[in-house]
Amino acid sequence: MVTNATRYFWQKAVTCNARQMLHLAEASLERGSTIEAGCRLREAVRVWLEAECQYGQCAPKSCGKRSTRPSPRTLAFALRNAGHCSREKVDDIIDILRIGNDAAHLVAVRPELVLAAISLLHAYLDRSPYLIESTKGGRS
């Protein structure tokens, strides 16, 4: 019998499409569209942090409502306050968000920097085997 990797037997894996968004960000960067890559990068961070908060059961109160969705920074601090994330990791997440926001808001960002942020987020996703990708496509 094969099961998903979870921290505890009673927990269920959480669907997370952040890796698919990162692949789209890489493709945008290869086409030369740094703005699009930055938008996709920051959306991938938000989706990943929402899934991590859902799995760690530390999501802020407004996480379920679409109109009052918490910011990625709020989600990162919720993970840190719950003990699921170190301070250094939160600092990395904020740096990734800054790079994505700068690229999305037409601030001159080198494509190598955006690619490095994408690679770092891939590494964080690799350390989260309990987050699974949806098989039907679409948003989770």
ZALO-237957 format. One record per residue: x, y, z of N, C-alpha, C, O, CB in turn. Coordinates in steps of 0.2 Angstrom, whole numbers, plus 5000, padded with zeros to 4 digits. Each point is the difference from the previous one (the first is absolute). Glycine has a CB too. Example, Ala and Ser with C-alpha at 12.3 -4.5 7.8 and 13.67 -1.06 7.14 Angstrom:
BEGIN
506649725039499650065000500450065000500549995003498649955003/500750114990500450065001499650055003500350065001500349914989/
***
This chain:
BEGIN
500449945000499650065000500450065000500550015004498649935002/500850114990500450064999499550065003499550004998501249954992/499650095014499650065002500550064999500650004999498849935010/500250134992500450064999500450015006499949985006499250074987/501549995007500450015005499750065004499950054998501149914996/498850025012499850055005500350005006500449955002498550044993/501150065009500450005007499749965005500349965003500050154995/499049885002499749965004499549964996499750024995500450065015/499849864993499649954996499250024999499849994995500949925010/499150135000499350024999499950074996499450014998500449945013/500850084987499950064995499949984993500349944998500450125010/499049984988499949994993500550044996500150065003498749914999/501450014993500450044995499650064998499349994999501449914998/499650165001499650064998500250014993500649994998499450065013/499549974985500150014993500450074999499750055003499349884994/501550074999500450074999500250004993500449954997500050055015/499450054984500250014993500650054999500150024995498749955002/501650045008500550055000500549984995500350044996499549995016/500449904988500549984995499850014993500550024996499949905012/499050074990499850024993500050074999500250024994499049885006/500750145004500150084999500750014999500250054997498849985010/501449944997500850014999500249984994500450044997499749955015/499749964985500249984993499750054995500450024995499649865008/499450154998499850054996500450065000500150044995498749925006/501450065005500550065001500649994997500350044997499249985014/500849924989500649984997499950014992500550034997499949895012/499150064988499850004993500050084998500250024995499249865005/500250165005500050074998500650035000500250054996498749955009/501649985000500650035000500549984994500350044997499649965015/500049944985500349984994499850044994500450014996499749885009/499350134995499750044995500250075000499950044996499149895004/501350095006500250075001499550045004500150075000500649924990/498849995012499550035004500150005007499749965004499550024987/501250075012500250005007499450025004499949985006501250054991/498450015000499450035004499649945001499749995006500450124989/499749855000499649945001500349955005499749975004499950054984/501149975011500349955005499950025007499949965004500950014987/499350105010499950035007499349995003500049985006500950104991/498649934999499349995002499949925001499749995006499950114987/500749865003499949935001500349975007499849965003500150034984/500750045014500449985005499750025007499949965004501150064989/498750045007499750025007499449975001499849985005500750134994/499149874995499449965001500249935002499649975004499850094987/501149915007500349935002500150005007499949965004500650024985/499950085014500150005007499450005004499949975005501150104992/498549975001499450015003499649935001499849985005500150144991/500149844998499649945000500449955005499749965003499950064985/501149985011500449965005499950015007499949955004500950044987/499250075011499950025007499349995002499949985006500950114993/498749914997499349995002500049925001499649985005499950124989/500849865002500049935001500449985006499849955004500150034984/500650055014500449995006499650015006500049975005501150064989/498650035006499650025006499449955000499849995006500550134993/499449864996499449955000500349945003499649975005499850084986/501249925007500249945003500250015007499949955004500550024985/499950085013500350025007499450025004500150015006501050014990/498349995002499450025003500250065004499850015006499849884995/500750164996500150075003499850054995500350065001500749895005/498550044990499850054995499750065004499649995005500349924986/500250155007499650065003499349994999499849964995501250115003/498649965006499350004999499750014994499549974997500450065015/500450024984499750024994500249964994499950024994500150095010/500449834997500349974995499549964995500149994994500949995014/498450004995499549974996499650044996499749984995500249945014/500050154992499650044996500450034995500650025001498750015009/500449974984500450034994500150075000500550034997499149874997/499950145008500050075000500550035005500350054999498549954997/501349975010500550025005500649955000500149985006498950085000/501349934989500549955000500650035003500250064999499449894991/500850025015500650035003500550004995500149964996499650005015/500850094991500650014996500549945001499949975005499950164995/500649864995500549955001500550015006500249955004499850034984/500150085014500450025005499649985007500349985005500250124989/498949915006499649985006500049925001500049985005499350124993/500649874996500149935001500749975002500049955004499150054987/501450035007500749985002500150025007500249955004500250074985/499350035014500150025007499549955004500249985006500150144991/499249865000499549955004500449935000500049975006499050094990/501449924999500449945000500550015006500149955003499650024984/500650085013500650015004499750005008500349975004500450104987/498849975010499750005007499749935002500049995006499750134992/500149844997499849935002500649955001499949955002499050084992/501750005004500649955001500149964994500449955001499450055011/499950014983500149964994500550024995500249974995498750005006/501450095001500550044995500550035004499850045005499349974986/501549995007500550045004500050074998499750024994501049885007/499750145002500050074999500450014993499850054996500249985016/500549934987500450014994499649984994500050034994501049945012/498649984994499549984995499550064998499950014995500349875008/499550155003499650054998500350064997499750034996499749945014/501350044992500350064997500149984992500050044996500649995015/499649914988500049984993499450014996500050024994500949895009/498550075000499450014997499850074998499850024995499849885011/500650144999499950074999500450034994499850044997499949975016/500949964987500550024994499749984994500050044995501049965012/498749944993499749974993499450054998500050014995500449875008/499250145002499550044999500250074997499750024996499649925013/501250084994500250074998500350004993499850044996500549985016/500049924986500350004993499449994996499950034994501149915009/498550024998499449994996499650075000499750014994500249875009/500050155002499650075000500450054996499750034996499849945015/501250034990500450054996499949984992499950054996500949975014/499249924988500049984993499350024998499950024994501049895007/498650075003499350024998499850074999499650024996500149875009/500750154999499850075000500550044996500150065001499449935010/500849984984500450044995500750035003500350044997498749984997/501249955012500650025003500649964996499949944999499650095012/501050004987500549964996500349955005500450015005499950094988/499649835005500249945003500449964995499749994995499450025014/501549974993500349964995499749935000499849975005501350094998/498849914991499749934999500449955004499649955002500050094987/501049975012500449955004499750005007500049945004501050074989/498850045010499850015007499349975000499949965005500750144997/499049914993499349965000500149935000499749965003499850144992/501049885001500149924999500349975006499849955002500450074986/500250025016500249985006499549995006500049955003501150104994/498450005002499449995005499649944998499749975005500350164997/499949864992499649944998500349945002499749955002499950114988/501149945009500449945002499949995008499949945002500950074988/499350045014499949995007499349985002499949965005500950134996/498749934996499349985001499949934998499749965004499950154995/500749874996500049924998500349965005499849955002500350084986/500550005015500349965006499649995006499949955003501250104993/498550015005499550005006499449954999499849965004500650154999/499449894990499549954999500249935000499749955002499850134991/501249915005500349935001500049975007499949945001500850094989/499350025015500049985007499349995003499949995006501250074995/498449944995499350005002499749944996499550014996500450115007/500249824999499749944996499349995001499749974996501449985004/498650085006499350005001499650044996499450005001500949975011/500050084984499650044996500049974993500549994997499850115009/499149884991500049964994499750044995499650055001500349855005/500350094988499750044994499349974998499949945000501350094996/498450015002499349974997500149974993500550024997498950075010/500249864992500149964994499550034995500149984994500349925012/499150134995499550024996500250074997499650034995499549905011/501450114996500150074998499650055004499549985004500849974985/499850115009499650055003500350025007500549985002498549984992/500650085009500350035007499749965005499549965000500550154996/500449885010499849965005499650055005499849975005501249964994/
***
